[in-house]
Amino acid sequence: MTLTAEGIPTPTGRGNRWEPATLHCLLTHPVYTGRAFAYRTKVERLKGGTTRSMLRPEAEHVALPEGTAPRLVSDAEFEAVQARFAANRASATRNNANPEATLLRCGFAICGYCEHALSITKRKGRPHLYRCHPVGRDRHGCPSFGVTAPILDLAVWQRVEQVLTQPEIIAAEVARRKECDPCPGDVAAVDRRLTTIAEQRSRLARAVANVDDDEASAPLISELCVLAEQAKGLQKERAALLAQASASAANRERLADLATWCARVAGNLPNLTYGERRMILEALGVRVKVYRADHTPRWEITMAPAPVPSPSPENADAIVFSKGSRFSRATARWTRKASTGSRRRSRRGRW
């Protein structure tokens, strides 16, 4: 470990060896974001006279005044670390003796009824089975069912290969979204309405200035207030439309980047390892909803490459790729792998 190799003291100062549990404690403690709490942990006595520190329920935590602890990391950085921990837990092999037997394990395949991740059932002498655990039948009213892992893995990977080897699918989607984008026309219509309201307000203001009677000018002032509220609403609508247009443009640009990336990856499909296939599934945001055999279709494959929150509620369905997202991370990792592999093969004379 780098910290141990560099001789960095541990938090207690009693040793120079960093343990994974120590790092986990540091990375999950909110005090480094400047949020300090009292009564966050408690000590329990165990048999044999030993003790252990336990985390109390959040309801028992007592928040300390702001400024008690200095902020060392931002909230966004802290949440990103927690999200990484959650992803690691979801993809951990744990006691799985043969994790590579199932491509869609740990969250890629979910139940179409309760939307929980399908578990893996190992069967002696027969292929593994994806199944929704029978406990879901009692908790969620979900029918317990299973599907043979090789059949589902093959169907999903064939769909992924189709996207990777036919980037024109993505290019066509980029063109379609550009053609169907109503934002420019909507913004122009709002601008015309704002111009009309500005002219009306200007005329009313001049009329009010020429009337000396307060009672006679009251209706004019009331109408001015109505127009002001209308203008304020239109300005908000215009800002939302501009945000939506910006997100749509970013979406098309990132989709074009994805098409380029797919074309690069497609050239090495036969040589992909299990880990690289999983990385591609993550980059493309593959999710498979699986149903019982009597449902049509039996499964639904969706891809949502690295969705991030949209800039406005009106644009909640936008899908873009952000720096640091799973798409950009996977792209960077794959690009390094592909370039290194190509140089290695070229030195061997295979290319």
Secondary structure, 3 states (H helix, E strand, C coil): CHHHHCCCCCCCCCCCCCCHHHHHHHHHCHHHHCCCEECCEEEEECHHHCEEEEECCHHHCEECCCCCCCCCCCHHHHHHHHHHHHHHHHHCCCCCCCHHHCCCCCCCEEECCCCCECEEEEECCEEEEEECCCHHHHHHCCCCCEEEHHHHHHHHHHHHHHHHHCCHHHHHHHHHHHHHCCHHHHHHHHHHHHHHHHHHHHHHHHHHHCCCCHHHHHHHHHHHHHHHHHHHHHHHHHHHHHHHHHHHHHHHHHHHHHHHHHHHHHCCHHHCCHHHHHHHHHHHCEEEEECCCCCCCCEEEEECCCCCCCCCHHHCCCCCCCCCCHHHHHHHHHHHHHHHHHHHHHHHCCC
